[in-house]
């Protein structure tokens, strides 16, 4: 099996892939779009994509989920611990410039402010570590993972510099084939997207079925369609399996109010949700 992720070796997505698929062939991609496009071309490929972070919210891949409509097989929650990485022998007091992904910089803002560091936004955390290793300037450092330090032979100048402990990113494992687990005595998530018909109180009417059936929505987010600020689609997660009668009835009610509806996946809820 091939598992694709966005970023350079050592990225948090790389670490998450190793946790979920330790024996798979894990391949980096430059962009999220490249991950999705390769998966839609090859049913043997799966991708692992960060969807949201506990501290900073959405990662920003929703438009690709809508565009490619890959099937979601699973979710995985990965603890994120940021570290300040510098050239061997360098010290924190030597650092003036720090490089990382915008989210990592934001999640480490207190440390950056305290040490009066100049932020430099780059495409990903591990790529920033690779840049520090190749640029060889002692006043520059990266915010990245411990795996990045190992891969690029950098020193960990400071550990766990994130603003809040318990920082976690939710990843989605996706692919072309439609796979759905059999309904058993387990906790499930059903994920879907929809676009409502253009009529007054459409969203209120569409969601009423979930309230009537007692179905819990855990995620509901709206996004504008391409080239539009008047037409929106919604991404939604609910607690339950699509074959459960109450879920089936609530989705049937939703369908009456939609001009576009697509089930993205049914999968077991990660045990992290129970913590």
C-alpha positions in Angstrom: 0.0 0.0 0.0 1.1 3.5 -0.8 0.4 6.3 1.7 0.8 9.9 0.5 1.1 13.0 2.6 1.8 16.7 2.1 5.2 18.1 3.2 8.8 17.1 3.5 10.1 14.0 5.4 9.7 14.7 9.1 6.4 16.5 8.8 3.7 15.9 11.3 1.7 14.2 8.5 4.7 11.9 8.0 4.6 11.0 11.7 0.9 10.4 11.6 1.3 8.1 8.6 4.0 6.1 10.4 1.6 5.6 13.3 -1.3 4.4 11.2 0.6 2.5 8.5 4.0 1.6 9.9 4.6 -1.0 7.1 3.3 0.9 4.1 5.3 2.8 1.5 5.0 6.4 2.6 5.5 9.1 0.0 5.8 12.9 0.4 3.9 15.3 -2.0 4.6 19.0 -2.4 1.0 20.1 -2.2 -2.4 18.9 -0.8 -3.8 19.1 -4.4 -1.0 16.7 -5.6 -2.1 14.2 -2.8 -5.7 14.3 -3.9 -5.1 14.2 -7.6 -2.8 11.1 -7.3 -5.3 9.3 -5.1 -8.2 9.9 -7.6 -6.0 8.4 -10.3 -5.0 5.3 -8.5 -7.3 3.2 -6.2 -4.3 1.6 -4.5 -3.2 4.9 -3.1 -4.4 6.4 0.2 -3.7 9.8 1.5 -3.4 11.1 5.1 -4.5 14.8 5.3 -4.7 17.1 8.3 -8.2 18.4 8.6 -8.3 20.5 11.8 -6.3 21.4 14.8 -7.6 21.7 18.4 -6.0 25.1 18.9 -6.1 26.9 15.5 -9.1 25.2 13.9 -9.4 24.2 10.2 -6.3 23.5 8.2 -8.0 24.7 4.9 -8.4 21.5 2.8 -12.2 21.7 2.6 -12.3 22.9 -1.0 -10.2 19.8 -2.0 -12.6 17.5 -0.2 -15.4 19.1 -2.1 -13.6 19.0 -5.4 -12.3 15.4 -5.4 -14.9 13.7 -3.1 -12.6 10.9 -2.0 -13.9 8.4 0.4 -13.0 8.8 4.1 -11.8 5.5 5.6 -10.7 6.6 9.0 -9.8 9.5 11.3 -6.6 9.7 13.4 -5.8 12.2 16.1 -2.1 13.0 16.4 -0.5 14.9 19.3 1.5 17.9 18.0 4.6 18.9 20.0 6.6 21.8 18.5 10.3 22.1 18.9 12.8 24.8 18.1 15.5 23.2 15.9 18.8 24.8 15.1 22.2 23.9 13.7 24.4 21.6 15.9 26.0 23.6 18.6 23.7 26.7 18.4 21.8 28.1 21.3 18.4 29.7 21.7 20.0 33.0 22.5 21.7 32.9 19.1 18.4 32.7 17.2 16.9 35.8 15.5 14.8 34.3 12.7 12.4 31.4 13.0 10.9 29.5 10.0 7.9 27.3 9.9 4.4 26.7 8.6 1.9 29.5 9.5 -0.1 27.2 11.8 3.1 26.1 13.8 4.1 29.8 14.1 0.7 30.7 15.4 0.6 27.8 17.8 4.0 28.8 19.2 3.4 32.6 19.3 4.0 33.0 23.0 7.5 31.5 22.8 8.3 33.5 19.7 7.2 36.8 21.3 9.1 36.0 24.5 12.3 35.4 22.6 11.7 38.3 20.2 12.1 36.1 17.1 11.3 37.3 13.6 8.7 35.0 12.0 9.3 33.6 8.5 6.3 31.7 7.0 7.1 28.7 4.8 5.1 25.9 3.2 5.6 23.3 5.9 7.4 22.6 9.2 9.8 19.8 8.0 10.7 21.8 4.9 11.7 24.6 7.2 14.0 22.2 9.1 15.5 21.1 5.8 16.1 24.8 4.9 17.9 25.5 8.2 20.1 22.5 7.7 21.1 23.6 4.1 21.3 27.3 4.8 23.7 26.9 7.7 23.0 30.2 9.5 23.4 30.1 13.3 20.9 32.8 13.8 18.1 30.9 12.1 16.0 28.1 13.5 12.9 26.1 12.5 9.8 25.0 14.5 9.2 21.4 13.6 9.0 17.8 14.9 11.6 15.8 16.7 11.6 13.5 13.7 12.7 16.5 11.6 15.6 17.1 13.9 16.7 13.5 13.4 16.3 13.5 9.6 18.1 16.8 9.0 20.7 16.4 11.8 19.6 19.5 13.8 19.7 20.1 17.5 16.6 20.5 19.6 17.2 23.8 21.2 13.8 23.9 23.0 11.1 21.3 23.4 7.4 21.6 23.5 7.2 25.3 22.8 3.5 25.3 21.7 1.2 27.8 23.5 -1.1 25.1 24.9 -0.3 21.6 25.9 -2.6 18.9 24.5 -2.2 20.3 21.0 -3.8 17.7 18.7 -4.4 17.6 14.9 -7.2 15.5 13.4 -6.1 13.6 10.2 -8.4 12.0 7.6 -7.3 8.8 5.7 -8.9 8.9 2.3 -8.9 7.1 -1.1 -10.8 6.5 -4.3 -12.6 3.2 -3.4 -15.8 3.4 -1.5 -15.5 1.2 1.6 -18.1 1.1 4.4 -17.8 -0.8 7.7 -20.6 -3.2 8.7 -22.8 -1.8 11.4 -21.8 -3.3 14.8 -21.8 -2.3 18.4 -19.2 0.4 17.9 -19.1 4.2 17.7 -19.2 5.6 14.1 -18.9 8.9 12.3 -20.8 9.5 9.1 -19.3 12.4 7.0 -21.1 14.1 4.1 -21.4 17.3 2.1 -24.4 19.0 0.8 -25.6 22.1 -1.1 -29.1 23.4 -0.2 -31.8 24.5 -2.6 -32.1 28.3 -2.9 -35.1 29.1 -0.6 -35.8 30.9 2.6 -34.8 29.2 5.9 -33.3 26.3 3.9 -30.7 25.4 6.5 -33.1 25.5 9.4 -35.5 23.2 7.6 -32.8 20.9 6.4 -31.4 20.4 9.9 -34.7 19.9 11.6 -34.7 16.1 10.8 -31.5 15.6 12.9 -33.2 17.3 15.9 -36.3 15.3 15.5 -34.4 12.0 15.3 -32.0 12.9 18.1 -28.9 12.7 15.9 -25.8 14.6 17.1 -24.0 16.8 14.6 -20.3 17.1 15.6 -19.2 19.3 12.6 -21.1 21.7 10.4 -19.1 24.1 8.3 -20.0 26.2 5.3 -17.8 27.1 2.3 -18.4 29.2 -0.7 -18.5 27.5 -4.1 -15.8 28.4 -6.5 -16.1 32.0 -7.9 -19.2 32.7 -5.7 -20.1 34.5 -2.5 -23.8 33.7 -2.7 -23.7 29.9 -3.2 -22.4 27.7 -0.3 -21.8 24.0 0.4 -21.6 22.4 3.8 -19.4 19.8 5.3 -20.9 17.8 8.1 -20.0 15.0 10.5 -22.6 13.2 12.7 -22.4 10.6 15.4 -23.6 7.3 14.1 -23.6 4.8 11.2 -25.6 5.6 8.0 -27.4 2.3 8.4 -28.9 3.2 11.8 -32.6 4.0 11.3 -32.5 7.4 13.0 -29.5 8.4 10.9 -31.0 7.1 7.7 -34.3 9.0 8.4 -32.5 12.3 9.2 -30.4 12.1 6.0 -33.5 11.4 3.9 -35.1 14.5 5.4 -32.0 16.5 4.5 -32.1 15.2 1.0 -35.5 16.9 0.3 -33.8 20.3 0.8 -30.6 19.7 -1.2 -29.6 20.1 -4.8 -26.4 18.3 -4.1 -25.7 15.6 -1.5 -22.7 13.3 -1.2 -21.7 10.8 1.5 -17.9 11.1 2.0 -17.5 8.1 4.3 -18.6 6.0 7.3 -15.9 5.1 9.7 -15.2 4.1 13.3 -14.8 7.0 15.7 -11.2 7.3 16.9 -10.9 6.2 20.5 -9.2 9.6 21.2 -12.7 11.1 21.2 -13.4 9.2 24.5 -10.6 11.0 26.3 
